[in-house]
Amino acid sequence: ALTVSFALLTSLLASLTLVPLLASRFLSPAPTPRKNPPKGGGYSYLYSRALGRLLQNPRPALALVLLFLGASLYFLPRIGSEFLPPIDEGIVNISMELPPDTPLAATAARAAAVEEKLLQVEGVKSVKTAAGTGSSLGAGGFGSLAGNQARLEALLAPPLEREQTAREAADAIRDLLAGEEGTLFKVEESRQSSGGGFMENPVSISLRGPDLGVLEDLSAGIAAAVERVPGTRETVSSFQVRRPEVITSVRREEALRMGVSPLEVAAYLRTALQGQQVGRLLASGGEQTIYLKVEPERCSSLEALKALPFIPTASRPLPAALPASGSGPYAALAAPTLPAFPVRLGELVEFTEARGPLAIRRSDQMRSAYIESQVSGRDVGSVIADIRRELTGLDLPYGYTLEFEGEQRLMEEAFADLRLALLLSLFLVYMIMAAQFESLRQPFVIMFTLPLALTGIIGGLLLSGRPFSVPVYIGIIMLGGIVVNNAIVMLDHINRLRRKGEELRAAVIEGARVRLRPILMTSLTTLLAMFPLALGLGSGAEIQAPLAVVVAGGLFTSTLLTLFVVPALYYLVERRWQHG
């Protein structure tokens, strides 16, 4: 926007100063007559005759144009939508996850086998692999990976040296790895947002509620519904991957007998397994931290953990009063005796082996589950619309909510902001023209060129196979200030002729004929300037091409229709105004 604004300001300054100066120096005093003028007066003569016939009865022609516009709007839902077009960066990212108890050596061997397969895919130049880095500083920026996780980065050859795009290469890799059993793969081409950060998942559904069990059941049903939608790939739920865990619960009767609280047990386990800082030692080499921790071999298995001796951190007396003998759940404790410490940890704590989610995620202070999916072969907007239809009959219990996040949320927010910007720009354009023409009717006639541009916008997107996106909306906003220029120069000359005393019909025909050549020249220069961008050549062309297609398509149809529709509509409005 800044580039266009400053370019127009400097060109305006040059046209008011430099161009008249150069014209006075280099143009001949009188135009040179053409040696062989075209028969019949040329294209301007043919245009004026066609326009004269149209003005005899313009209503059917205007109705035909409106019908054509309605037909274009009929195809609008078929275009689809996405946040930003995927940029072919020549990189395909593959994440793989094996069962949680897989050792690192087995994960590395599995990743090496997958790497060999990737190198056989057409267009793959090299592969970078990381398995179980365990630290966000390792693996060249791959991030933290568990021992059962690996990530591979397939670097593709330059675009001119390969026949398929990064998205097509990702689809080929996805099909290649589809038959791998026991491994969860996630394949996607590297995509970045305009801010330099990586894009969010195309499909991301957030399910919130208080109970983890209900969330797990609901997320499984939603994931199944997402998988039924054509175009979705690698659908996963946050509850789908589970890891082994040990659930500890204090034996309440024994704890009451010993005067031990669950907090003491938790602190003991944390000290045994993770260690606890107990002091610092000032040595010759500097200050050293002292940790208290149980020897690793004494915590190497669940049985060894149960055999650990437990001693409470402080002596605790028995409760002041216990239930009478023979009544209540603590009847057996009617005649308690203090146990002899230490006791085995297994006598005080019950250990239960289970499998749980990798993490309990929260959103807005509510427990949440996420269902995420990739999209291939379709635009995100159409896929989300189909998912909404699949989830129409979903009955959520009270207190549970479902929201679409990820790229869909970004797209909705961006489109809402751009729609507001479009309305504001159209309002400003109308106000400027109202001040210029000192009329409210004539700017309305000029603004009618904007719906005419919509036919070219829809047609260009359909022919090029591009969905609505942020660059498309930016192109539409640009068109709001471009397509009105042709109508402005035409109506300005018509008004000048009328002020000189020309009759309405004659002024419309003559003004349109005189402005035909400038209109065609300015429109063709803009169209030719947009043509290389619309072809989508070069790095980053995926972002530029939709904008160029919109500007070129909208300008093409608006120019053709402006030459006939704007004079006809102006003629009808002014004639009705003259006759009251």
Secondary structure, 3 states (H helix, E strand, C coil): CHHHHHHHHHHHHHHHCHHHHHHHHHCCCCCCCCCCCCHHHHHHHHHHHHHHHHHHCHHHHHHHHHHHHHHHHHCHHHCCECCCCCCCCCEEEEEEECCCCCCHHHHHHHHHHHHHHHCCCCCEEEEEEEECCCCCCCHHHCCCCCCCEEEEEEEECCHHHCCCCHHHHHHHHHHHCCCCCCCEEEEEECCECCCCCECCCCEEEEEECCCHHHHHHHHHHHHHHHHCCCCEEEEEECCCCEEEEEEEEECHHHHHHHCCCHHHHHHHHHHHHCCEEEEEEEECCEEEEEEECCCHHHHCCHHHHHCCEECCCCCCCCCCCCCCCCCCCCHHHCCCCCCCCCEEHHHHEEEEEEEEECCCEEECCEEEEEEEEEECCCCHHHHHHHHHHHCCCCCCCCCCEEEEECHHHHHHHHHHHHHHHHHHHHHHHHHHHHHHHCCCHHHHHHHCHHHHHHHHHHHHHHHHCCCECHHHHHHHHHHHHHCHHHHHHHHHHHHHHHHCCCCHHHHHHHHHHHCHHHHHHHHHHHHHHHHHHHCCCCCCHHHHHHHHHHHHHHHHHHHHHHHHHHHHHHHHHHHHHHCC
